[in-house]
Amino acid sequence: MDAASLKVAEQYVQVG
């Protein structure tokens, strides 16, 4: 998985 995508997914987890 891309590092950038991983960071974006991390933000989604925080929001979710």
N, CA, C and O atoms as a GROMACS GRO file, in nm:
protein
   64
    1MET      N    1   0.085  -0.121   0.000
    1MET     CA    2   0.000   0.000   0.000
    1MET      C    3   0.088   0.125   0.000
    1MET      O    4   0.195   0.128   0.061
    2ASP      N    5   0.041   0.229  -0.069
    2ASP     CA    6   0.121   0.351  -0.077
    2ASP      C    7   0.121   0.425   0.057
    2ASP      O    8   0.021   0.423   0.130
    3ALA      N    9   0.232   0.489   0.089
    3ALA     CA   10   0.242   0.561   0.216
    3ALA      C   11   0.138   0.673   0.220
    3ALA      O   12   0.075   0.696   0.323
    4ALA      N   13   0.121   0.743   0.108
    4ALA     CA   14   0.024   0.853   0.102
    4ALA      C   15  -0.116   0.798   0.127
    4ALA      O   16  -0.193   0.855   0.206
    5SER      N   17  -0.150   0.688   0.060
    5SER     CA   18  -0.283   0.628   0.078
    5SER      C   19  -0.301   0.585   0.222
    5SER      O   20  -0.411   0.596   0.278
    6LEU      N   21  -0.193   0.536   0.282
    6LEU     CA   22  -0.202   0.489   0.420
    6LEU      C   23  -0.236   0.607   0.512
    6LEU      O   24  -0.319   0.595   0.602
    7LYS      N   25  -0.170   0.722   0.487
    7LYS     CA   26  -0.196   0.840   0.570
    7LYS      C   27  -0.340   0.887   0.552
    7LYS      O   28  -0.406   0.925   0.648
    8VAL      N   29  -0.388   0.885   0.428
    8VAL     CA   30  -0.527   0.926   0.400
    8VAL      C   31  -0.622   0.832   0.473
    8VAL      O   32  -0.720   0.877   0.533
    9ALA      N   33  -0.594   0.702   0.466
    9ALA     CA   34  -0.681   0.604   0.533
    9ALA      C   35  -0.679   0.628   0.683
    9ALA      O   36  -0.780   0.610   0.751
   10GLU      N   37  -0.564   0.669   0.734
   10GLU     CA   38  -0.553   0.695   0.879
   10GLU      C   39  -0.646   0.809   0.918
   10GLU      O   40  -0.713   0.804   1.021
   11GLN      N   41  -0.650   0.913   0.834
   11GLN     CA   42  -0.738   1.026   0.863
   11GLN      C   43  -0.884   0.981   0.858
   11GLN      O   44  -0.966   1.024   0.940
   12TYR      N   45  -0.916   0.894   0.761
   12TYR     CA   46  -1.054   0.844   0.750
   12TYR      C   47  -1.093   0.770   0.878
   12TYR      O   48  -1.207   0.781   0.924
   13VAL      N   49  -0.999   0.696   0.934
   13VAL     CA   50  -1.025   0.621   1.057
   13VAL      C   51  -1.053   0.719   1.172
   13VAL      O   52  -1.142   0.695   1.254
   14GLN      N   53  -0.977   0.828   1.175
   14GLN     CA   54  -0.998   0.928   1.281
   14GLN      C   55  -1.136   0.990   1.267
   14GLN      O   56  -1.207   1.010   1.366
   15VAL      N   57  -1.174   1.022   1.143
   15VAL     CA   58  -1.304   1.086   1.119
   15VAL      C   59  -1.416   0.986   1.147
   15VAL      O   60  -1.514   1.016   1.215
   16GLY      N   61  -1.398   0.865   1.092
   16GLY     CA   62  -1.502   0.763   1.107
   16GLY      C   63  -1.524   0.732   1.253
   16GLY      O   64  -1.608   0.648   1.286
   0.00000   0.00000   0.00000
